[in-house]
Amino acid sequence: MINDEFTFENDKNFEETIKIDSSDFKFVQEHAKISDQKFQTKPTTFFKDAIRRFAKNKSSVVAAIILGILILMSLIIPAAVPYDINNAHPSEIKLAPKLFDAGTGFLDGTKSYSNIVYDSVNDKPSGDFKVQAVSKMTHTNEGENFTDSVNTYAYGGYIRLWSSKAEGDVSDEYSELASYYYAYDFSRANYKLDIDVGALPSDSFTSQGEYAVYFKYLEDGNYVYAPLTSYMDKGDQKISININEKLLAAGVTKQTFVTSEKASLTIRLKASSSISPSVLIDQFVISSDRGAEKEELASISCTDANASLSIVKFSGDSENKYYWTITNGQMNLYHANILYCSFVYDTYEAAYGIFSNRLGKSDVLSYVNKGWMEIDFDTYLNSNRTESDLAAFIASFKILNDEKCPIRSIDSISVKSVPGIDPVVDVICGCSQYRLLGYSSMPRFIMGTNDQGKDFFKVVFTGLRTSLLLGVITSAVCFLFGLLWGSIAGYFGGWTDILMERFTDVLSGMPWIVVMTLIIILMGSNFLSFAIALCLTGWIGTSSITRTQFYRFKRREYILAARTLGASDSRLIFRHILPNAVGTIITSSVLMIPSVIFEEATISYLGLGLKSGLSLGIVLSENQQYITTLPYLIVFPSVIMALIMISFNLFGNGLRDAFNPSLKGQD
Amino acid sequence: MTKYTIERIILAFVTTCIILTITFFLLKILPFQQPAATTEEGVIAYYTTQVKLGYVLDFSTIQETLGTYLYKYTDTAKETHYFYIRPVGDQYIAWIEGIFTEWNWGVSSTIKPNYSAMGIIFGKLPYTIKVNIWSVIISVPTGIILGIWAALKKNKLTDHIISTLVMVFISIPSFITITFLLLIFGYNGKLLPTQWPSDSASLSTRVLGYIIPVMSLSFGSICGYCRFTRAELTEVMSSDYLLLARTKGLTKTQTVIRHALRNAMVPILPSILSEFIGILGGSMILESLYGIPGIGALYITALSSKDYNVLLVDMAFFTVISLVAGVFLDLSYGFIDPRIRMGGKK
């Protein structure tokens, strides 16, 4: 019998006895089923955990969102934007970016111009600017800007004559500078010459030369110089010469004047100690008392230096037409007035506004047939075509479809009768250019148009789509193949590795240009051949990273432990090494997509890549030449490119951190 | 280790031979390129050299079996020469012979007709090295220091600024960087030359001419080293032995210098060494954009003008550089960290 009685002293110092019987005991889990308890916390998998860690990384999430938006845009925009980018549109080239109405100042399709030469006669900027698209024009005032080169829109100024003769040049004491050719018949009238000479400015690097005016004529085959003035050296003076009188005084007979057809008025500059003496001619006016010659003489007189110098002597001109010719020295314009203007130019108004067009009758009739407008040709063509008939013709014009009808007003009609066939009828009308081009409202190109008139926004995103597609396809193929190749080489090592490595060495040593050239020769320059060429060598990167990772992990103690426990090669590869290595491999492979885009852009930039089709690289290389003139054409794709690359890189880094177990639990 | 080293070197040599053989055959099956000599004498001299090198055959009559002739001329002795392309296999043997007996790699056809291709390459090499060596000297220390700084200040403002800049600069293609550098400092600022100055330019111009190429080469390199160093160092910094080093009482500086940096440098040092070999390679984009007469620009010129002989030698040069750099990289891993045994069995 076992002892089943216990005696002990309780806390009140009384002795107590407890009797224990075996029936007092019972097994706790005698009939209960024992099983694992459910986890109190939520269970998680490796990928869930990775995603949770990825979501903690704010910049990666932002990058992923941006990336998602860009990818979505590259899918949606080429399909959603209606503008055609397959053909060139010559009338719509180089339009500025426009998102808002003109006049809002930002992205409104306007360009600001400054320092454009101002055409004061027509009150518009000089050059090919359409007046109705110009707004907010301000121009400088007279006396603010001067030019020393001849310009159609400049006026005034001086003709500056420079002598190139030095003082020591005694063979010719003076230098014949300018001859002003005109055939003078001095027997007919009295001629007068008025010369206005300006003073040289104080900061001039030359000095005022001594000059004289001569009459030069041909006598017995030799030129004879008859002085009209003596040498003068004072600047800023007006001289009035009676030519006939002076010539008589110089002993030239009247008879000579008549015969001297190749005569001219000549200015001579005396050689002096200064290096190049010069004189400024403000006005050089010839006049006569014979009424019939008044206009002709006025037209040949130099009252405006810029205008005089604009006249170019053509070789076919007979010599007795007037022009300035220089014999010894130089002549140029000095200090002519020129006005510059600054203005805002609405490129959309210039391309799509209402301008006068000449349309054939059949074109106009096609609009009538479409029910867009109404016009009565027959009445006019059968009439006498008087003014009132024309007015009736114009009045018969009516717009029926305001949205589509390109003709906004009729200005006139021209009928050319050609024998044998129907008369050629042209209508001169005010045409709304955008309706003429088939748009129902004035287009808005958010990023403007390129040098071929294509919507640049759509061009860039279509290019991005091609680049992304190329990147994703190439990377996917390369990743899978590289992973397989690299894990085999890295895991088995030894001769397997050396042989496989030699193969990749050979392949990666093969210049891709040769690979690409050959593939392009074989398959043509298209998307597929480019992808194949990139794939042929692209997997090597993933393979070598996988191989390195395998080398890194396969000698770790836990692998040894697993091998000791009898794990097979495939279990070691896929369950033990790969999960550890996958972070780095995935990072490098996510980064493969931007690197393919990068590579493609570089190749295209060098002119060796995709020829047909459109990619971001081609867009960039095509617009490189406009970097100074139309910077948005290079800035926008560059920004998109940079955005794509930055988001891919951040996204890849986030993935790396999330998948790398050694960084587990760390931020 | 010695055995592995010898193995690697021999294998690199064999690889080079295989690559060059493949490249030779691939380039030789492309259509024969007529020389761009301006005079007839030049063209004849080119073909005579080709015959001497064993790429072309010279016959006095038309050979029906060999297809169409490449060129024909009548010499002073009134004898007509017909030049025919040799079969590629024979050309290959002649090429190997030429290289091993007289180091003759063929002559240029369009860049400098009848001029030794190897001579052209070596004439261009100094320019490439000059630009690249400066870029390495500047970018390696800058990149590593920035990387260390960013890693030590991880997740602080400094790190964010450096990382963002690195990300931005590494993401922008080099030709955009170069174009913007040219635009800002060259065309608009007028501070630096917009083209590589010629050798006859003044010293100051030549020195200024280095700035844009070295800058554009360094940006990518600095960013690469910075990112690499930062990544390696942060990984090391989070390892247990560093925690141990701290718990046993070392200061943070001591742990960083004695433990973290040394371990982080393991993968970085080999890449620096191979970068020094890589300076021979140059950058095609930069050289052709900035007009540096280096071998990168030569490559593009040879390709666009279809001067396949020069292209072949240029390719051979690039191949040798990359393979030598690869061997160096692999071997130096083992030297720097004895735990790593490349090529070891599993």
HADDOCK unambig.tbl for C-alpha pairs under 7 A between the chains (distance, minus, plus):
assign (segid A and resid 491 and name CA) (segid B and resid 346 and name CA) 6.74 0.50 0.50
assign (segid A and resid 492 and name CA) (segid B and resid 346 and name CA) 5.97 0.50 0.50
assign (segid A and resid 493 and name CA) (segid B and resid 343 and name CA) 6.15 0.50 0.50
assign (segid A and resid 493 and name CA) (segid B and resid 344 and name CA) 6.48 0.50 0.50
assign (segid A and resid 493 and name CA) (segid B and resid 345 and name CA) 5.17 0.50 0.50
assign (segid A and resid 493 and name CA) (segid B and resid 346 and name CA) 5.98 0.50 0.50
assign (segid A and resid 494 and name CA) (segid B and resid 343 and name CA) 5.68 0.50 0.50
assign (segid A and resid 494 and name CA) (segid B and resid 344 and name CA) 5.97 0.50 0.50
assign (segid A and resid 494 and name CA) (segid B and resid 345 and name CA) 4.78 0.50 0.50
assign (segid A and resid 502 and name CA) (segid B and resid 15 and name CA) 6.68 0.50 0.50
assign (segid A and resid 505 and name CA) (segid B and resid 15 and name CA) 6.87 0.50 0.50
assign (segid A and resid 506 and name CA) (segid B and resid 15 and name CA) 5.82 0.50 0.50
assign (segid A and resid 506 and name CA) (segid B and resid 18 and name CA) 6.94 0.50 0.50
assign (segid A and resid 506 and name CA) (segid B and resid 19 and name CA) 5.61 0.50 0.50
assign (segid A and resid 509 and name CA) (segid B and resid 19 and name CA) 6.52 0.50 0.50
assign (segid A and resid 509 and name CA) (segid B and resid 319 and name CA) 5.49 0.50 0.50
assign (segid A and resid 510 and name CA) (segid B and resid 19 and name CA) 6.07 0.50 0.50
assign (segid A and resid 511 and name CA) (segid B and resid 315 and name CA) 6.74 0.50 0.50
assign (segid A and resid 598 and name CA) (segid B and resid 173 and name CA) 6.61 0.50 0.50
assign (segid A and resid 642 and name CA) (segid B and resid 171 and name CA) 5.48 0.50 0.50
assign (segid A and resid 642 and name CA) (segid B and resid 172 and name CA) 5.25 0.50 0.50
assign (segid A and resid 645 and name CA) (segid B and resid 171 and name CA) 5.09 0.50 0.50
assign (segid A and resid 646 and name CA) (segid B and resid 167 and name CA) 6.05 0.50 0.50
assign (segid A and resid 646 and name CA) (segid B and resid 168 and name CA) 6.29 0.50 0.50
assign (segid A and resid 646 and name CA) (segid B and resid 171 and name CA) 5.68 0.50 0.50
